[in-house]
């Protein structure tokens, strides 16, 4: 089992930047994939970005070129650097960890990101 804690959310103006962190309770190099998802009010949770244990990345079209996912295995932390933020990026952002064996998925509690002037 792995416990995930997100941080770094907050209120930012359009065009601004935030960096989210997802700290894991155990070594992330044993986790097959980690990702960031978001859920806006009244909408379903959607993929933002994922990163594999081999550091392959995948992004939603809506964030390509603006967001960057990365991992620091020494700190057991995954990051989401968000630049050029737009009001439509406003959502609760969740981190997850996926083990392909038995396909077990763990989620963090989420962190609120609000983009508004």
C-alpha positions as a Markdown table, in Angstrom:
| # | Residue | x | y | z |
|---|---|---|---|---|
| 1 | Unk | 0.0 | 0.0 | 0.0 |
| 2 | Unk | 1.1 | 3.6 | -0.7 |
| 3 | Unk | -0.1 | 6.8 | 0.9 |
| 4 | Unk | -0.1 | 9.9 | -1.4 |
| 5 | Unk | -0.1 | 13.5 | -0.2 |
| 6 | Unk | -0.6 | 16.4 | -2.7 |
| 7 | Unk | 0.5 | 20.0 | -2.0 |
| 8 | Unk | 1.2 | 23.2 | -3.8 |
| 9 | Unk | -2.3 | 24.2 | -4.9 |
| 10 | Unk | -3.7 | 27.6 | -4.5 |
| 11 | Unk | -5.1 | 30.8 | -6.1 |
| 12 | Unk | -3.2 | 32.1 | -9.1 |
| 13 | Unk | -4.0 | 34.7 | -11.8 |
| 14 | Unk | -4.4 | 33.7 | -15.5 |
| 15 | Unk | -1.0 | 33.3 | -17.1 |
| 16 | Unk | 0.6 | 32.4 | -13.8 |
| 17 | Unk | 2.4 | 29.2 | -12.6 |
| 18 | Unk | 2.1 | 26.7 | -9.9 |
| 19 | Unk | 4.0 | 23.5 | -9.0 |
| 20 | Unk | 2.2 | 20.7 | -7.5 |
| 21 | Unk | 3.9 | 18.0 | -5.5 |
| 22 | Unk | 2.8 | 14.4 | -4.7 |
| 23 | Unk | 4.8 | 12.8 | -1.9 |
| 24 | Unk | 4.6 | 9.0 | -1.6 |
| 25 | Unk | 5.0 | 7.0 | 1.6 |
| 26 | Unk | 7.2 | 4.5 | -0.1 |
| 27 | Unk | 9.8 | 4.2 | -2.9 |
| 28 | Unk | 8.2 | 5.3 | -6.1 |
| 29 | Unk | 10.7 | 3.5 | -8.3 |
| 30 | Unk | 8.6 | 0.4 | -7.5 |
| 31 | Unk | 5.4 | 2.0 | -8.8 |
| 32 | Unk | 4.7 | 1.3 | -12.4 |
| 33 | Unk | 3.1 | 4.6 | -13.2 |
| 34 | Unk | 2.1 | 7.8 | -11.4 |
| 35 | Unk | -0.2 | 10.5 | -12.7 |
| 36 | Unk | -2.1 | 13.7 | -12.1 |
| 37 | Unk | -5.8 | 13.9 | -12.7 |
| 38 | Unk | -8.2 | 16.8 | -12.1 |
| 39 | Unk | -11.9 | 17.3 | -11.5 |
| 40 | Unk | -13.8 | 20.5 | -12.0 |
| 41 | Unk | -17.2 | 21.2 | -10.4 |
| 42 | Unk | -19.9 | 19.3 | -12.2 |
| 43 | Unk | -17.4 | 17.4 | -14.4 |
| 44 | Unk | -15.9 | 14.0 | -14.4 |
| 45 | Unk | -12.3 | 13.4 | -13.3 |
| 46 | Unk | -9.9 | 13.6 | -16.2 |
| 47 | Unk | -6.4 | 12.7 | -17.0 |
| 48 | Unk | -3.8 | 15.5 | -16.9 |
| 49 | Unk | -0.5 | 13.8 | -17.2 |
| 50 | Unk | 1.2 | 10.5 | -16.4 |
| 51 | Unk | 4.8 | 9.3 | -15.9 |
| 52 | Unk | 6.0 | 5.7 | -16.0 |
| 53 | Unk | 8.7 | 4.1 | -13.9 |
| 54 | Unk | 11.0 | 4.6 | -17.0 |
| 55 | Unk | 10.0 | 8.3 | -17.1 |
| 56 | Unk | 7.9 | 8.1 | -20.2 |
| 57 | Unk | 5.3 | 10.8 | -20.1 |
| 58 | Unk | 1.8 | 11.4 | -21.5 |
| 59 | Unk | -0.3 | 14.5 | -21.5 |
| 60 | Unk | -3.8 | 15.6 | -22.1 |
| 61 | Unk | -4.1 | 17.7 | -25.3 |
| 62 | Unk | -5.4 | 20.6 | -23.2 |
| 63 | Unk | -2.2 | 20.9 | -21.2 |
| 64 | Unk | 0.5 | 20.0 | -23.7 |
| 65 | Unk | 3.2 | 22.6 | -23.9 |
| 66 | Unk | 2.1 | 24.2 | -20.6 |
| 67 | Unk | 2.4 | 21.5 | -18.0 |
| 68 | Unk | 5.3 | 19.2 | -17.2 |
| 69 | Unk | 5.2 | 16.1 | -15.1 |
| 70 | Unk | 8.4 | 14.8 | -13.5 |
| 71 | Unk | 9.6 | 12.5 | -10.7 |
| 72 | Unk | 12.4 | 12.5 | -8.1 |
| 73 | Unk | 12.9 | 8.9 | -7.0 |
| 74 | Unk | 15.3 | 10.0 | -4.2 |
| 75 | Unk | 12.5 | 12.2 | -2.7 |
| 76 | Unk | 9.7 | 9.7 | -3.5 |
| 77 | Unk | 7.9 | 12.7 | -5.1 |
| 78 | Unk | 6.2 | 13.4 | -8.4 |
| 79 | Unk | 5.7 | 17.0 | -9.6 |
| 80 | Unk | 3.4 | 18.8 | -11.9 |
| 81 | Unk | 4.8 | 22.2 | -13.1 |
| 82 | Unk | 1.9 | 24.2 | -14.5 |
| 83 | Unk | 2.6 | 27.3 | -16.6 |
| 84 | Unk | 0.4 | 29.7 | -18.5 |
| 85 | Unk | -2.5 | 28.7 | -16.4 |
| 86 | Unk | -6.0 | 29.4 | -17.6 |
| 87 | Unk | -9.3 | 29.7 | -15.8 |
| 88 | Unk | -10.4 | 26.4 | -17.3 |
| 89 | Unk | -7.5 | 24.7 | -15.4 |
| 90 | Unk | -9.4 | 25.4 | -12.2 |
| 91 | Unk | -10.1 | 22.0 | -10.5 |
| 92 | Unk | -9.1 | 19.8 | -7.7 |
| 93 | Unk | -5.9 | 18.0 | -8.7 |
| 94 | Unk | -5.3 | 14.4 | -7.6 |
| 95 | Unk | -2.2 | 12.3 | -7.7 |
| 96 | Unk | -2.4 | 8.6 | -8.3 |
| 97 | Unk | -0.1 | 5.6 | -8.2 |
| 98 | Unk | -0.6 | 2.4 | -10.3 |
| 99 | Unk | 0.8 | -1.1 | -9.8 |
| 100 | Unk | 0.2 | -3.1 | -12.9 |
| 101 | Unk | 0.3 | -6.4 | -11.0 |
| 102 | Unk | -3.4 | -6.9 | -10.1 |
| 103 | Unk | -3.9 | -3.3 | -11.4 |
| 104 | Unk | -4.0 | -1.6 | -8.0 |
| 105 | Unk | -4.6 | 2.1 | -8.0 |
| 106 | Unk | -4.0 | 4.5 | -5.0 |
| 107 | Unk | -5.2 | 8.1 | -4.9 |
| 108 | Unk | -4.3 | 11.2 | -2.9 |
| 109 | Unk | -6.8 | 13.5 | -1.2 |
| 110 | Unk | -6.4 | 16.2 | -3.8 |
| 111 | Unk | -5.3 | 19.9 | -3.8 |
| 112 | Unk | -7.4 | 22.8 | -5.1 |
| 113 | Unk | -6.1 | 24.9 | -7.9 |
| 114 | Unk | -8.0 | 28.1 | -8.7 |
| 115 | Unk | -7.1 | 30.3 | -11.7 |
| 116 | Unk | -8.9 | 33.6 | -11.4 |
| 117 | Unk | -8.2 | 37.3 | -11.7 |
